[in-house]
Amino acid sequence: MSTSSKNSLTEKNHDLPYPDAETEYNNVADEDERHINHNDFDDHNESIKEYEYEISHKPHRKPFYRRKKVIITCLVGTVIFLAIFIPLLILVIIPKVAQSLLNSSSMEIMQLNMTNPGETALTVSVSARVGGIPKIFSADLEFTDRVLVHWQNQAIGSMNLDPVKVKGGKGDIMQGTGFNIENKEAFAAFAKDM
């Protein structure tokens, strides 16, 4: 310790709250060393800071699907899609699918009783079964045109039929109606075979 420092210490000794043995002073020569050491410490701090920023983790972002904007956009898109798709499904798609299934159905005539025969027409009582319809749904099968009756891949005649209720993939027909003969030769072969 330098003498000037000790003199100033003895002058202010009564002002210091700690004893002389605990007091430590640096002389001016030590100041340059401290400055050099301080610069080394600053370099070390800078390298730590650089290292800190290189490795530091960014704050955890929410996944994109949890952001409010994405959720609102998805909800609005879903509502618009459903507003278009549900009426389209109910009014267009389901009726077309059901109609195509009914169009592909077949009718098997179990019994055909002919009365009042004529050259071009006669009266028949029909016992038939409609099949080939999936069991998924029930339907009212309405015949908009005359029903063509085929025998051995030849049309023999046509008749009108009332609506039929189809349930469980099957519908039974029991009714009397008029039968128009379309092909006399084919009908004669049909009648002879019966």
Secondary structure, 3 states (H helix, E strand, C coil): CCHHHHHHHHHCCCCCCCCHHHCCCCCHHHHHHHHHHHHHHHHHHHHHHHHHHHHCCCCCCCCHHHCHHHHHHHHHHHHHHHHHHHHHHHHHHHHHHHHHHHHCCEEEEEEEEEECCCCCEEEEEEEEEEECCCCCCCEEECCCCCEEEEECCEEEEEECCCCEEEECCEEEEEEEEEEEECCHHHHHHHHHHC
